Amino acid sequence: MTNNKIVKAWLDEQIALTKPDSVVWIDGTEAQLEALRAESCASGEIMKLNEEKLPGCYLHRTAVNDVARVEDRTFICTSTKEEAGPTNNWEDPKVMYDKLGKLFDGSMKGRTMYVIPFSMGPVGSPFSKIGIELSDSIYVVLNMAIMTRIGKAVIDQLGDSGDFVKCLHARKDIDAQNRYIVHFPQDNTIMSVNSGYGGNVLLGKKCFALRIASYMGWKEGWLAEHMLILGLENPKGEVKYIAAAFPSACGKTNLAMLIPPEYLKEQGYKVWTVGDDIAWLRVGPDGRLWAVNPEAGFFGVAPGTSNKTNANALATTMSNTIFTNVALRDDGTVWWEGMDGDAPGHAIDWKGNEWTPASKDKAAHPNSRFTAPAKQCPCISSEFEAPQGVPISAIVFGGRRAKAAPLVFQSFDWQHGVFVGATMASETTAAAIGEVGVVRRDPMAMIPFCGYHMGDYFAHWLAMGKNIPNPPQIFHVNWFRLDENGKFMWPGFGDNMRVLNWILDRCDGKADAKECEIGYMPTQIDTTDLDIDPAVMANLLSIDKNVWKEEVKGQREFFEMFGDKLPAAIKEELDKLEAKLNA
């Protein structure tokens, strides 16, 4: 499928190492994909679901020891440990290549190697980057066909260039003790072995689109971020775009596919989804920051997805979707905890065992997933495939904070906004293992995904601000403030649109704000048709100085790990905040 000498030489090396029985190039045609689906069904790797109720949908079960991303087995291998920084697992590249070489040796004997050329971002877009994943899993091929743009068009776009990310995956023995997900940012290489779970083996996703791409962006002057992108259309038909970063369990996908409350919907407000997870951002010729979603699909958490929480996500999964580790109903459809309606009287659980509502274990794994084409989303943006991306008016950071953060505030300027992102934090919930309410600091929601030293990452953000003539405004939101009875004060979900409207009005200079120690706070938020006490709203838009003095201590303690690499500007912002709180 290609005469590219660099691709062919690399491919020959990997074939010699892994020793597959056969090699198949993925051309991206529907005929080839359909044949692979049939083969995968015949082997039991996937199962076809009810064609009438879920057309083109399949179920896959992973091994019980292989159900999530494995942070402790994920490595960034740079020439020095300092380059990887204190937030990443590091190993010397020579040592790791040697270790992986032994694991990959003969790992595809008796199997077929699939060669998957893929583009992150629309093929030919100035934002886009190309990768080639070699895998012995049809499940990987079928998921990559949903999550990325694959096939001949990609290899034609690459031409004779050697500018592609080399991705090697082998299921091997699904041995948790020898599972490795390894990134070599300086070699544009990713290697994954002994896993079959999506987050570890769909190497275009977090591995390429964040860990490798964040390093590329640092070197090339752009940003790869763990951010949703949404377009908000007002009654005049004007659409403004927001990029937002949240740690897990903070409603990122729900916000990306938000449905406005009736009162705003009737006026003509709409939300358009560009992306739910990852954004690549570059300075455009007009001096604004432009963003693309490098992915072509959604790899979403199934449990908790319902018509109430995210009707658009649920509608997206109704056809041409691969479900992983969910429960199978007797009628050949799927079920998970938190779905609409009553639990089925009988099902087959994610491990393949009989299940009833009386069963002790959950029917679907808490991290069970759906892989669905983004173009099927009812609110997908008309700009989803735009090669130049969309212009970003506002960047929003957020976390789950019971007391500290108000509903919304705006940073004073870009430098302060970077500090706000760098101090992002979330409190653990009952859904997470361990103590509830523990503060986990997760700058820009990138702790697990930054492919280099986070001190350099902060410095890169600060430098970007100097290179954007018309930068977006930066904000922070918190949908999760609790009252004295431990109840959420803000209704959330669709009503978050009211906060987004204030944010965009601020960007246009139309909304009032009052200055406080941490930033600019709204003088009011639209609460029309909302049953919320004015005293509650006042509480939501206030800060407790004593709580924030403790917050500053936690921030200072966290920043100590970056040592001399912490930019002076971040320390300066922290000192300024402390001085204001003590004034």
C-alpha positions as CSV (number, residue, x, y, z in Angstrom):
1,M,0.0,0.0,0.0
2,T,3.1,2.3,0.2
3,N,6.5,2.7,-1.3
4,N,7.6,4.8,1.6
5,K,11.1,3.5,2.4
6,I,11.1,4.7,6.0
7,V,7.7,3.0,6.7
8,K,8.8,-0.2,5.0
9,A,12.1,-0.4,6.9
10,W,10.4,0.1,10.2
11,L,7.7,-2.4,9.3
12,D,10.3,-5.0,8.3
13,E,12.0,-4.5,11.7
14,Q,8.8,-5.1,13.7
15,I,7.8,-8.1,11.6
16,A,11.2,-9.6,12.3
17,L,10.8,-8.9,16.0
18,T,7.2,-10.0,16.5
19,K,7.1,-12.9,13.9
20,P,3.4,-12.8,12.8
21,D,2.1,-15.6,10.6
22,S,0.7,-13.0,8.2
23,V,0.5,-9.2,7.7
24,V,-2.6,-7.3,6.6
25,W,-2.7,-3.6,5.6
26,I,-5.8,-1.8,6.7
27,D,-7.1,0.2,3.7
28,G,-10.1,1.7,5.5
29,T,-12.8,0.3,3.2
30,E,-16.1,-0.8,4.6
31,A,-15.8,-4.2,2.8
32,Q,-12.5,-5.0,4.6
33,L,-13.9,-3.8,8.0
34,E,-17.0,-5.9,7.5
35,A,-14.9,-9.0,6.8
36,L,-12.9,-8.3,9.9
37,R,-16.1,-8.0,12.0
38,A,-17.3,-11.3,10.7
39,E,-13.9,-13.0,11.5
40,S,-13.8,-11.5,15.0
41,C,-17.4,-12.7,15.7
42,A,-16.4,-16.2,14.5
43,S,-13.5,-16.3,16.9
44,G,-15.6,-15.0,19.8
45,E,-13.5,-11.8,20.2
46,I,-16.6,-9.7,19.7
47,M,-20.4,-10.5,19.6
48,K,-23.0,-9.0,17.3
49,L,-25.9,-7.4,19.1
50,N,-29.6,-7.2,18.2
51,E,-29.4,-5.8,14.6
52,E,-33.0,-4.4,14.8
53,K,-32.5,-2.5,18.0
54,L,-28.7,-1.8,17.9
55,P,-27.8,-1.9,14.2
56,G,-24.1,-2.4,13.5
57,C,-23.3,-2.7,17.2
58,Y,-21.0,-5.3,19.0
59,L,-20.1,-6.4,22.5
60,H,-16.5,-7.1,23.6
61,R,-15.3,-8.5,27.0
62,T,-11.7,-7.9,28.1
63,A,-9.8,-10.2,30.5
64,V,-10.8,-9.6,34.1
65,N,-7.3,-8.3,34.9
66,D,-7.3,-5.8,32.0
67,V,-10.1,-3.3,32.5
68,A,-8.6,0.2,32.7
69,R,-5.6,2.4,32.0
70,V,-2.6,1.3,34.2
71,E,-0.8,4.4,35.3
72,D,1.8,2.5,37.3
73,R,2.8,0.6,34.1
74,T,2.8,3.7,31.9
75,F,6.3,5.2,31.2
76,I,7.8,8.3,29.6
77,C,11.3,7.3,28.4
78,T,13.4,10.4,27.7
79,S,17.2,10.6,27.6
80,T,17.2,12.0,31.2
81,K,14.9,11.5,34.1
82,E,14.6,15.3,34.6
83,E,13.0,15.7,31.1
84,A,10.2,13.3,32.1
85,G,9.7,15.2,35.4
86,P,8.3,14.1,38.8
87,T,4.8,13.3,37.6
88,N,5.8,10.6,35.2
89,N,7.2,7.1,35.6
90,W,10.6,7.2,33.8
91,E,13.1,4.6,32.6
92,D,16.3,5.0,30.5
93,P,15.2,4.4,26.8
94,K,18.0,1.9,26.2
95,V,17.0,-0.2,29.3
96,M,13.3,0.0,28.3
97,Y,13.9,-0.9,24.6
98,D,15.9,-3.9,25.8
99,K,13.1,-5.0,28.2
100,L,10.4,-4.5,25.6
101,G,12.4,-6.2,22.8
102,K,12.4,-9.4,24.9
103,L,8.7,-9.2,25.5
104,F,7.8,-8.5,21.9
105,D,10.1,-11.2,20.5
106,G,7.8,-13.7,18.8
107,S,4.8,-12.1,20.4
108,M,2.7,-12.4,17.3
109,K,3.5,-16.0,16.4
110,G,0.4,-17.8,15.2
111,R,-1.4,-14.4,14.8
112,T,-1.9,-11.8,12.1
113,M,-0.3,-8.3,12.3
114,Y,-2.6,-5.5,11.2
115,V,-1.0,-2.4,9.8
116,I,-3.2,0.6,10.6
117,P,-2.3,4.0,9.1
118,F,-4.3,6.6,11.0
119,S,-4.6,10.4,11.1
120,M,-5.2,12.3,14.3
121,G,-7.3,15.2,13.0
122,P,-8.9,15.5,9.5
123,V,-6.7,14.1,6.8
124,G,-4.6,16.9,5.3
125,S,-5.5,19.5,8.1
126,P,-2.5,21.7,9.1
127,F,-3.2,20.5,12.7
128,S,-3.1,16.8,11.9
129,K,-0.5,14.2,12.7
130,I,-0.1,10.7,11.2
131,G,0.6,7.5,13.0
132,I,0.9,3.8,12.1
133,E,-0.3,1.3,14.6
134,L,0.8,-2.4,14.3
135,S,-1.5,-4.7,16.3
136,D,-2.5,-8.3,16.5
137,S,-6.0,-7.5,17.6
138,I,-9.0,-7.0,15.3
139,Y,-10.7,-5.3,18.2
140,V,-8.0,-2.6,18.0
141,V,-8.6,-2.3,14.2
142,L,-12.3,-1.8,14.6
143,N,-12.0,0.7,17.4
144,M,-9.3,2.7,15.6
145,A,-11.6,2.8,12.6
146,I,-14.1,4.6,14.8
147,M,-11.7,6.7,16.9
148,T,-9.4,8.0,14.1
149,R,-9.3,8.4,10.3
150,I,-7.7,5.3,8.9
151,G,-6.6,3.7,5.7
152,K,-5.2,4.5,2.2
153,A,-6.0,8.2,2.3
154,V,-3.7,8.5,5.3
155,I,-0.8,6.7,3.8
156,D,-1.2,8.7,0.6
157,Q,-1.1,11.9,2.7
158,L,2.1,10.7,4.4
159,G,3.8,10.2,1.0
160,D,7.6,9.7,1.3
161,S,7.8,11.5,4.7
162,G,9.2,9.9,7.8
163,D,7.1,12.2,10.0
164,F,4.8,9.6,11.6
165,V,4.4,8.2,15.1
166,K,5.4,4.5,15.3
167,C,2.9,2.5,17.4
168,L,3.4,-1.2,18.2
169,H,0.9,-3.2,20.2
170,A,0.8,-6.9,21.0
171,R,-1.8,-8.7,23.2
172,K,0.8,-11.4,24.0
173,D,-0.4,-13.1,27.2
174,I,-2.5,-10.3,28.8
175,D,0.0,-10.7,31.7
176,A,-0.5,-7.9,34.2
177,Q,3.0,-8.3,35.7
178,N,4.5,-7.7,32.2
179,R,2.1,-5.1,31.0
180,Y,3.8,-1.9,29.7
181,I,2.5,1.2,27.9
182,V,5.6,3.1,27.0
183,H,6.2,6.4,25.3
184,F,9.5,7.5,23.7
185,P,8.7,11.2,22.9
186,Q,12.1,11.9,21.4
187,D,11.7,8.9,19.0
188,N,8.0,9.5,18.1
189,T,7.4,5.9,19.3
190,I,4.7,4.2,21.5
191,M,4.9,0.5,22.5
192,S,2.1,-1.4,24.4
193,V,2.2,-5.1,25.4
194,N,0.1,-7.5,27.4
195,S,-3.1,-5.5,27.3
196,G,-6.3,-5.6,25.2
197,Y,-8.1,-2.8,27.0
198,G,-8.9,0.3,24.8
199,G,-7.2,3.0,26.8
200,N,-3.9,1.0,26.7
201,V,-4.1,-0.3,23.1
202,L,-5.9,2.4,21.0
203,L,-2.6,4.1,20.8
204,G,-4.0,7.2,18.9
205,K,-5.9,8.2,22.0
206,K,-4.2,9.3,25.3
207,C,-0.8,7.8,24.2
208,F,-0.5,9.8,21.0
209,A,-3.0,12.6,21.2
210,L,-1.8,13.7,24.6
211,R,1.5,12.2,25.9
212,I,3.3,12.3,22.6
213,A,1.4,15.3,21.2
214,S,2.0,17.4,24.3
215,Y,5.7,16.9,23.7
216,M,5.4,17.7,20.0
217,G,3.4,20.9,20.9
218,W,6.1,22.0,23.4
219,K,8.8,21.7,20.7
220,E,6.6,23.1,17.8
221,G,4.8,25.9,19.6
222,W,1.2,24.6,20.1
223,L,-0.8,22.8,22.8
224,A,-2.3,19.3,23.1
225,E,-4.8,19.4,25.9
226,H,-7.2,17.1,27.8
227,M,-10.1,19.4,26.9
228,L,-13.6,19.3,25.4
229,I,-14.5,21.8,22.7
230,L,-18.1,23.1,22.4
231,G,-19.8,25.7,20.3
232,L,-22.5,27.8,21.9
233,E,-25.0,29.3,19.5
234,N,-27.1,32.4,20.6
235,P,-30.5,33.4,19.3
236,K,-28.9,35.5,16.6
237,G,-27.2,32.4,15.2
238,E,-23.7,33.5,16.3
239,V,-21.5,30.6,17.5
240,K,-18.7,31.1,20.0
241,Y,-16.4,28.2,21.1
242,I,-15.1,27.2,24.5
243,A,-12.4,24.7,25.4
244,A,-12.6,23.2,28.9
245,A,-10.5,20.9,31.0
246,F,-11.8,18.9,33.9
247,P,-10.4,15.9,35.9
248,S,-12.4,12.6,35.6
249,A,-15.8,12.5,37.3
250,C,-16.4,16.2,36.8
251,G,-18.9,16.0,33.9
252,K,-16.6,16.7,30.8
253,T,-18.6,14.7,28.3
254,N,-21.9,15.9,29.8
255,L,-20.8,19.5,29.3
256,A,-19.6,18.8,25.8
257,M,-23.0,17.6,24.8
258,L,-25.1,19.9,27.0
259,I,-28.8,20.4,26.3
260,P,-29.9,23.9,27.2
261,P,-32.7,24.3,29.8
262,E,-36.2,24.8,28.2
263,Y,-36.2,28.6,28.9
264,L,-33.0,29.1,26.9
265,K,-33.9,26.5,24.3
266,E,-37.1,28.3,23.5
267,Q,-35.1,31.5,22.9
268,G,-33.0,29.7,20.3
269,Y,-29.8,28.8,22.3
270,K,-28.0,25.6,21.1
271,V,-24.9,23.7,22.0
272,W,-22.7,22.1,19.3
273,T,-20.1,19.4,20.2
274,V,-16.7,19.6,18.5
275,G,-15.0,17.2,21.0
276,D,-15.5,15.6,24.4
277,D,-12.0,14.7,25.5
278,I,-8.9,16.2,23.6
279,A,-8.1,19.5,21.9
280,W,-5.1,20.5,19.8
281,L,-4.7,24.3,19.9
282,R,-2.6,26.5,17.6
283,V,-2.4,30.3,17.0
284,G,-4.2,31.1,13.8
285,P,-3.3,33.7,11.1
286,D,-5.8,36.1,12.7
287,G,-4.0,36.0,16.0
288,R,-6.6,34.0,17.8
289,L,-6.2,30.5,19.3
290,W,-7.9,27.8,17.1
291,A,-8.7,24.2,18.1
292,V,-9.4,20.9,16.6
293,N,-10.6,17.6,18.1
294,P,-8.0,15.1,16.8
295,E,-10.3,12.2,17.3
296,A,-13.1,10.9,15.1
297,G,-15.1,9.1,17.8
298,F,-16.1,9.0,21.5
299,F,-14.6,6.5,23.9
300,G,-17.0,7.1,26.7
301,V,-17.7,5.6,30.1
302,A,-21.0,3.7,29.9
303,P,-22.2,3.5,33.5
304,G,-24.2,6.6,34.5
305,T,-25.0,7.5,30.9
306,S,-28.7,7.9,30.5
307,N,-31.4,10.1,28.9
308,K,-31.3,12.2,32.1
309,T,-27.5,12.7,32.4
310,N,-26.5,12.8,28.7
311,A,-29.3,12.1,26.1
312,N,-27.0,13.0,23.2
313,A,-24.2,10.6,24.2
314,L,-26.8,7.8,24.6
315,A,-28.3,8.6,21.2
316,T,-24.8,8.5,19.6
317,T,-24.4,4.8,20.8
318,M,-27.6,3.5,19.2
319,S,-25.8,2.2,16.0
320,N,-22.3,1.3,14.8
321,T,-20.9,1.2,18.3
322,I,-18.6,-1.2,20.1
323,F,-19.5,-1.8,23.7
324,T,-16.8,-3.1,26.1
325,N,-17.5,-4.8,29.4
326,V,-21.2,-3.9,29.7
327,A,-24.0,-6.3,30.5
328,L,-25.9,-8.3,27.8
329,R,-29.7,-8.4,28.0
330,D,-31.6,-11.5,26.9
331,D,-32.9,-9.6,23.9
332,G,-29.4,-9.0,22.5
333,T,-29.2,-5.3,23.7
334,V,-26.9,-3.9,26.4
335,W,-27.4,-2.6,29.9
336,W,-25.3,-0.8,32.6
337,E,-25.9,0.7,36.0
338,G,-27.4,4.1,35.8
339,M,-29.3,3.4,32.5
340,D,-32.9,4.6,32.2
341,G,-35.7,2.3,33.5
342,D,-35.5,-0.7,35.7
343,A,-32.7,-3.2,35.8
344,P,-33.3,-6.3,33.7
345,G,-34.6,-9.4,35.5
346,H,-31.8,-11.4,34.0
347,A,-28.6,-10.6,32.1
348,I,-25.1,-11.8,31.3
349,D,-22.6,-9.7,33.2
350,W,-19.4,-8.2,31.9
351,K,-17.4,-11.3,32.9
352,G,-19.8,-13.6,31.0
353,N,-21.7,-14.8,34.1
354,E,-25.4,-15.0,34.8
355,W,-26.7,-11.9,36.6
356,T,-29.9,-10.8,38.3
357,P,-30.7,-7.7,40.4
358,A,-30.0,-9.9,43.5
359,S,-26.4,-10.5,42.3
360,K,-23.7,-9.0,44.6
361,D,-21.5,-7.8,41.7
362,K,-22.2,-5.1,39.2
363,A,-23.6,-6.1,35.8
364,A,-21.3,-3.7,33.9
365,H,-17.8,-2.9,34.9
366,P,-17.6,0.6,36.4
367,N,-15.1,1.5,33.7
368,S,-17.1,-0.2,30.9
369,R,-17.0,1.8,27.6
370,F,-18.7,2.6,24.3
371,T,-16.7,3.5,21.2
372,A,-19.1,5.5,18.9
373,P,-18.6,7.6,15.8
374,A,-18.7,11.3,16.6
375,K,-20.6,12.1,13.5
376,Q,-23.6,10.2,14.9
377,C,-23.9,12.6,17.8
378,P,-27.2,14.6,17.4
379,C,-25.4,17.8,18.4
380,I,-22.2,17.3,16.4
381,S,-20.9,20.6,15.2
382,S,-20.9,21.5,11.4
383,E,-17.3,22.5,12.0
384,F,-16.3,19.0,13.4
385,E,-14.2,18.3,10.2
386,A,-13.1,21.9,9.6
387,P,-9.3,21.6,8.7
388,Q,-8.6,25.0,10.3
389,G,-10.5,24.1,13.5
390,V,-12.6,26.6,15.5
391,P,-11.6,29.9,17.2
392,I,-11.6,29.7,21.0
393,S,-13.2,32.6,22.9
394,A,-12.8,31.1,26.4
395,I,-10.7,28.4,28.2
396,V,-12.4,27.0,31.2
397,F,-10.8,25.0,34.0
398,G,-12.9,23.2,36.6
399,G,-12.9,20.7,39.5
400,R,-15.0,19.1,42.1
401,R,-14.7,21.2,45.2
402,A,-17.1,21.1,48.2
403,K,-16.2,24.5,49.7
404,A,-13.2,26.2,48.1
405,A,-14.1,27.3,44.5
406,P,-17.1,29.4,43.7
407,L,-19.5,28.6,40.9
408,V,-17.4,30.6,38.4
409,F,-14.7,33.2,38.3
410,Q,-12.5,34.8,35.6
411,S,-8.7,35.1,35.8
412,F,-7.1,38.6,35.9
413,D,-5.0,37.9,32.8
414,W,-3.3,35.1,30.9
415,Q,-0.5,34.6,33.4
416,H,-3.0,34.4,36.3
417,G,-5.1,32.1,34.1
418,V,-2.2,29.7,33.7
419,F,-1.8,29.8,37.5
420,V,-5.5,29.0,37.9
421,G,-5.1,26.0,35.6
422,A,-1.9,24.9,37.4
423,T,-3.7,24.9,40.7
424,M,-6.7,22.9,39.5
425,A,-7.8,20.3,41.9
426,S,-10.7,17.9,42.6
427,E,-11.9,16.1,45.7
428,T,-12.3,12.3,45.7
429,T,-15.9,11.0,45.6
430,A,-17.6,7.9,47.1
431,A,-17.2,6.4,43.6
432,A,-13.4,6.4,44.0
433,I,-11.4,4.0,46.1
434,G,-10.1,5.5,49.4
435,E,-11.0,8.4,51.6
436,V,-13.7,10.7,50.5
437,G,-12.9,14.4,50.1
438,V,-9.2,14.1,49.6
439,V,-7.8,16.9,47.4
440,R,-6.1,15.7,44.3
441,R,-4.2,18.3,42.4
442,D,-4.3,17.8,38.6
443,P,-3.0,20.8,36.7
444,M,-5.0,21.4,33.5
445,A,-6.3,17.8,34.1
446,M,-3.0,16.7,32.5
447,I,-1.1,14.9,35.4
448,P,-1.6,11.4,33.8
449,F,-1.0,12.7,30.3
450,C,1.8,15.3,30.1
451,G,4.6,13.7,28.1
452,Y,7.4,15.9,29.7
453,H,8.3,17.8,32.8
454,M,5.3,19.7,34.1
455,G,7.4,22.7,35.1
456,D,8.4,23.0,31.5
457,Y,4.7,22.5,30.6
458,F,3.7,25.5,32.8
459,A,6.4,27.5,31.2
460,H,5.2,26.5,27.7
461,W,1.6,27.7,28.6
462,L,3.1,31.0,29.8
463,A,5.1,31.4,26.6
464,M,2.1,30.6,24.4
465,G,0.3,33.6,26.0
466,K,3.0,35.9,24.7
467,N,2.6,34.4,21.2
468,I,-1.2,34.8,20.9
469,P,-2.1,38.4,19.9
470,N,-5.8,37.9,20.7
471,P,-5.8,35.2,23.5
472,P,-9.0,33.6,24.9
473,Q,-10.1,34.7,28.4
474,I,-9.5,32.1,31.1
475,F,-12.2,31.0,33.7
476,H,-12.7,28.5,36.5
477,V,-16.0,26.7,37.3
478,N,-17.2,24.4,40.0
479,W,-20.6,22.7,39.6
480,F,-20.1,20.8,42.9
481,R,-20.3,23.3,45.8
482,L,-22.0,21.8,48.8
483,D,-24.2,23.4,51.5
484,E,-24.0,22.7,55.2
485,N,-26.1,19.6,54.7
486,G,-23.8,18.1,52.1
487,K,-26.3,18.8,49.2
488,F,-25.3,20.3,45.8
489,M,-26.2,24.0,45.7
490,W,-26.2,24.3,41.9
491,P,-28.5,22.2,39.7
492,G,-25.8,21.5,37.1
493,F,-26.4,19.6,33.8
494,G,-28.3,21.9,31.3
495,D,-28.3,24.8,33.7
496,N,-24.6,25.1,33.4
497,M,-25.4,26.9,30.2
498,R,-26.3,29.9,32.3
499,V,-22.7,30.0,33.5
500,L,-21.4,29.6,30.0
501,N,-23.5,32.5,28.8
502,W,-22.0,34.7,31.5
503,I,-18.5,33.5,30.5
504,L,-19.1,34.4,26.8
505,D,-20.7,37.7,27.7
506,R,-17.6,38.5,29.8
507,C,-15.4,37.8,26.7
508,D,-17.6,40.3,24.8
509,G,-17.4,42.9,27.5
510,K,-21.2,42.6,28.1
511,A,-21.3,41.2,31.7
512,D,-20.5,42.9,35.0
513,A,-18.1,41.4,37.5
514,K,-16.6,42.3,40.9
515,E,-13.0,41.9,41.6
516,C,-12.1,39.6,44.6
517,E,-8.9,38.0,45.8
518,I,-9.0,35.0,43.4
519,G,-10.3,36.8,40.2
520,Y,-13.4,38.4,38.8
521,M,-16.7,37.1,40.1
522,P,-20.2,37.6,38.5
523,T,-22.4,40.3,40.1
524,Q,-25.3,38.0,38.9
525,I,-26.0,34.9,36.9
526,D,-29.3,34.4,35.0
527,T,-31.6,32.3,37.2
528,T,-34.8,32.8,35.2
529,D,-37.2,29.9,35.8
530,L,-34.7,28.4,38.3
531,D,-36.0,27.6,41.8
532,I,-32.9,28.8,43.7
533,D,-32.8,31.0,46.7
534,P,-30.9,34.4,46.3
535,A,-29.0,33.6,49.5
536,V,-27.8,30.3,47.9
537,M,-26.7,32.2,44.8
538,A,-24.8,34.7,47.0
539,N,-23.1,31.7,48.7
540,L,-22.2,30.1,45.3
541,L,-20.6,33.4,44.2
542,S,-18.5,33.9,47.4
543,I,-15.3,32.7,48.9
544,D,-14.3,31.8,52.4
545,K,-10.9,33.5,53.1
546,N,-10.0,30.9,55.7
547,V,-10.7,28.0,53.4
548,W,-8.6,29.8,50.7
549,K,-5.6,30.3,53.1
550,E,-5.6,26.5,53.6
551,E,-5.9,26.1,49.8
552,V,-2.8,28.3,49.3
553,K,-0.8,26.1,51.7
554,G,-1.8,23.0,49.7
555,Q,-0.9,24.7,46.4
556,R,2.6,25.7,47.8
557,E,3.2,22.2,49.0
558,F,2.2,20.7,45.6
559,F,4.5,23.0,43.7
560,E,7.5,22.0,45.8
561,M,7.9,18.9,43.7
562,F,8.8,20.9,40.6
563,G,11.8,22.6,42.3
564,D,13.7,25.0,40.2
565,K,11.6,24.1,37.2
566,L,8.6,25.9,38.6
567,P,8.3,29.1,36.5
568,A,8.8,32.3,38.6
569,A,5.5,33.6,37.2
570,I,3.6,30.8,38.9
571,K,5.3,31.4,42.3
572,E,4.7,35.2,41.8
573,E,0.9,34.5,41.3
574,L,0.8,32.3,44.4
575,D,2.6,35.0,46.5
576,K,0.2,37.6,45.2
577,L,-2.9,35.5,46.1
578,E,-1.5,34.8,49.6
579,A,-0.8,38.6,50.2
580,K,-4.4,39.5,49.1
581,L,-5.9,36.9,51.4
582,N,-3.8,38.2,54.3
583,A,-4.5,41.8,53.6
